[in-house]
Amino acid sequence: MKYICYSIILYTIIILILILIKPDFLYDHNNKQYKKFGRNKNSNETFFTLPVISIISALIIFLFVRLISKTKHEFDYVKIPVNYLQTPKLFQHNSLKI
């Protein structure tokens, strides 16, 4: 649950920075508006609109924070029971002399 809070905080910070900075690939400074989704370079259209970037960044941030917040034990998918790691009783018996 902790990684969800970290993801939301990081996402909010990144989106606020994009909104305040208004980079050229998102914002048209001549018309003072955000660019629309489209393919035409001459007009106010781009593939990377603010909604598209916000969805992609939300997914990437969530996966990144989730990957970082994993502990060593969460990566162990195959649990080996302790009794399999013990030596067989045949080799523990003291009466066997070689």
N, C-alpha and C positions, 0 to 999 in steps of 0.2 A: 504494500500500500504506500510505502514511503517513496518508491520510485515514481508513482503517479503524481504526487505533490511536486517532486523535483522537476518532472517533465512539464507540468503546467506552469511552474515558475519560469523555467528556461524558455518555454514557448512564448509566454507573455512578454518577456524581456526582448526576445528577438523580433517579434512582431512590432512591438512599440518602437524599437530602433529603426525598423524598416519604414514605419509610418512617419516618424519624425525626420529621418534623413531624406526620404523621398528620392531614391536613386533614379538615374535616367532610364533604366530599363523598366521601371514601374510607373514613373510619373512623367507627364509631359509638362515641362516648366513654362512653355509658351502659352498653352491653354489653361494651365493651372488645374489640371484634373488627372486622375489616374488613367492609365491606358486600358483600353478594352481588349478582350480576348480576340485574337485574329491572326492573320498571316501577312497582311500587307504592311511592308516596312514604311511606306510613304505616309500612311495615315497613323492614327493613334492606336495601333493594334500591336499586340505582342502575345507570344505564347505564355510568358511568365507574368501573369496578372497576380494581384495580391491574393485573391482567393485560391488560385492554383498553388502559389508558393506557400500559403498558410497550411493547406492540406498536406502538401509534400513535407514541409518542415515539421508538422505535428507528428507524422509517422516516423520520420528519421530521428527526431528528438526522443520520442518515446522508446524506440528500439535501442538507441544509443544509451540512454539512461538505464534502461532495463538490463542491457548487457554489462554496463559498468557496476550496477548494484548487485549483481549476482555474487554469491560467495562461493568458496571452493566446494562446499558440500552440495550445493544445488546443481553442480555440473556432474555429479556422480549419478548416472542413470542406472547402473547395475550395482546393486548392493550385494556384497559377498558376505554370507553369514559367517560368524566367528568360528563356528565348529568346523568349517571346511578348511580353515587355516591352521588348525592344530595338527600335529603329527599323529599318524596312526598309532594305536596302542601296541602293535607288534614291535615297533622300534623303541618303545619306551620301556619295555620289560628288561629288567636287569639280569635275568637268568640266562639270556642268550650270550654265549661266549664265542667269540670268533678266533 
